[in-house]
Amino acid sequence: MTLILETERLTLRHLNLDDAPFIVKLLNDPDFLHFIGDRGVRNLEDAEHYLQNGPMASYRQHGFGLFMTQLRHCGTAIGICGLLRRLTLPDVDVGFALLPAFRGQGYASEAAAATVCWGRRELGLQRIIAITSPDNLGSARVLEKIGLRFAGLTRLDGESVDTCLFVPDLDTS
Ligand SMILES: CC(C)(COP(=O)(O)OP(=O)(O)OC[C@H]1O[C@@H](n2cnc3c(N)ncnc32)[C@H](O)[C@@H]1OP(=O)(O)O)[C@@H](O)C(=O)NCCC(=O)NCCS
């Protein structure tokens, strides 16, 4: 198990193929489908494929990716949080998703804040941004809480709808 970081209440580690059952559950949550999108993951085989070609490929290629987010005291898997390098964005962005049962308790903010600090400290990434769909008010609030601000709408390559762009609060570019 590759541990990435610990916060007061959470542990973030590399995802691996044993996490496939959790990924099936998370990626089929209605809010994940609505706010992030349909990754076409319906069964364990799909999830293993997703893990291999998504997060695990990103660890190899970039040294970061989406990480498993667990409760520190008991190891319960609650969601994913991490950094993404997308072809459609100029900077690395922070992303997160939790199972419904674990929302509203500050876990997303705690995980995302620690992830951004880790990216700055361990990877030297000075400008970490974020994107959300315009109706994702909960995600926008998390991003504001961790020191990003809404910088406007943008249309990513290949997309048919606008996306909200968030940048570091002190960033004027
Ligand atoms: C977005 C998500 C990760 C937030 O998780 P969370 O555990 O509720 O986040 P936190 O508890 O850290 O903070 C949520 C904040 O947003 C606020 N919030 C939540 N839903 C809201 C809404 N619909 N409108 C306005 N604010 C909202 C909460 O009140 C809280 O702010 P506060 O601490 O000032 O009260 C979670 O809802 C989720 O997994 N959604 C599905 C996946 C997703 O959308 N991911 C983000 C993609 S960009």
The ligand as an ORCA input file, in Angstrom:
! r2SCAN-3c Opt
* xyz 0 1
  C     -18.726     17.759     -3.621
  C     -18.544     16.810     -2.446
  C     -17.221     16.102     -2.539
  C     -18.617     17.628     -1.152
  O     -18.413     16.745     -0.069
  P     -18.682     17.182      1.444
  O     -18.133     16.140      2.318
  O     -20.131     17.508      1.616
  O     -17.854     18.509      1.572
  P     -17.526     19.324      2.885
  O     -18.365     18.780      4.024
  O     -16.066     19.340      3.041
  O     -17.998     20.804      2.528
  C     -19.170     21.007      1.813
  C     -19.493     22.500      1.901
  O     -20.387     22.796      0.860
  C     -21.613     23.216      1.408
  N     -22.621     22.639      0.521
  C     -22.907     21.345      0.308
  N     -23.891     21.234     -0.587
  C     -24.219     22.495     -0.947
  C     -25.161     23.048     -1.847
  N     -25.959     22.265     -2.572
  N     -25.195     24.402     -1.969
  C     -24.373     25.204     -1.274
  N     -23.436     24.730     -0.407
  C     -23.383     23.388     -0.249
  C     -21.645     22.671      2.815
  O     -22.509     23.411      3.623
  C     -20.181     22.842      3.188
  O     -19.878     24.190      3.490
  P     -19.703     24.715      5.009
  O     -18.599     23.895      5.615
  O     -19.347     26.151      4.859
  O     -21.017     24.466      5.681
  C     -19.680     15.747     -2.421
  O     -20.920     16.378     -2.425
  C     -19.622     14.773     -3.595
  O     -18.923     13.764     -3.557
  N     -20.370     15.063     -4.676
  C     -20.385     14.199     -5.854
  C     -19.086     14.264     -6.623
  C     -18.688     15.676     -6.982
  O     -19.515     16.503     -7.327
  N     -17.382     15.946     -6.921
  C     -16.814     17.231     -7.268
  C     -16.562     17.302     -8.734
  S     -15.829     18.845     -9.191
*
